[in-house]
Amino acid sequence: MALSANEQVRYWGIGAVVLLLAMWMMGNVLLPFITGMAIAYFLDPVADRLEAAGLSRSVATTVITLVAVVVILILLIVLIPLLVRQTAGFVSALPEYVSQLQTFIRGRFPDAFKEGSAVLQGLSSVIEFVRSKGGDLANALLASAFTIVDVAIFMVVAPVVAFYMLLDWDRMIATIDSWIPRDHLETIRDLARQVDNVLAGFVRGQMTVCSILGAFYAIALMIVGLQFGVVVGLIAGLLTFIPYVGSIIGGLLSIGLALFQFWDDPIWIGAVVLIFVIGQMLEGNFLTPKLVGRSVGLHPVWLMFALSAFGSFMGFTGMLIAVPVAAMLGVFFRFGVGQYLDGRLYTGTAGKEDGADG
């Protein structure tokens, strides 16, 4: 017995509410699984091309996995020691940066550093605290990051999920297709194709943009001699996946470090600023239009709203999935608007009556 339209809406609504509650309860637990699914989705076209070349799906998945493991190991061997050195150097240099800030303020506002002033006492306390607790503070921050992201589990679960999702991707799509109600098969398939176009443009394109920008910022900042430039550049590039966040955080960190390091040489401060200006021009005028395009189709205001809403709902995981999920919802919203504009609720019966009179 076929379900009525009201019954279908009721059941789909209940399913959506249950899904949202599950996502809210699990929060960051979903991060490695979402990451693994994104990696599999990103690499599925590569697996399809290897299959077209004559390899089986299992062999194609194995080849992709081995290549990915080799690339990751090379990056880890090269980057991890550098990242550790730069992080330790940043903790060691922090007291010096605070002292430079004190010198700058003393020169501009001498009254603020009179004996016994609150500013002098505060800065002295900060310097002593950093010198005595800098190592402990770095360890605490590192431990906190490990607790939030659960790096050990993430590094194991995400690749395993990606491997099995990539291996069974076509089979899963066929299974899901077989579950679609036959009366709505073509409509849902058309919506799925639109969603795939949106996600392909964003996920695959944005991951490529992040990689290019991360490499550009890290190499450029290292060339100009900015301390901790590799760390800051990689952070700025990777966080580009979250719109606005990567450029803001990376720019503030880089320019702040440049102000301390190149205190008496404004040319190099300008060089750091120029690097981020070039990076933003490269992203806005070439990389994003060519690799991502207008596939997301979201107004910047709604984009920021999606980031805020999903971030408060699911934390860091929510910020990662905010844009693709909002873009998917945009596809469904445009479909709903189209149905409304073609329906009797919008057109009414006036048009039919006029036609009948004619």
ABEGO torsion letter per residue (X at the ends): XBBBAAAAAAAAAAAAAAAAAAAAAAEAAAAAAAAAAAAAAAAAAAAAAAAAAGBBAAAAAAAAAAAAAAAAAAAAAAAAAAAAAAAAAAAAAAAAAAAAAAAAAAAABAAAABBGBAAAAAAAAAAAAAAAAAAAAAAAAAAAAAAAAGAAAAAAAAAAAAAAAAAAAAAAAAAAAAABBAAAAAAAAAAAAAAAAAAAAAAAAAAAAAAAAAAAAAAAAAAAGBBGAAAAAAAAAAAAABBGAAAAAAAAAAAAAAAAAAAABAAAAAAAAAAAAAAAAAAAAAAAAAAAEAAAGBBAAAAAAAAAAAAAAAEAAAAAAAAAAAAAAAAAAAAAAAAAAABAAAAEAAAAAAAAAX
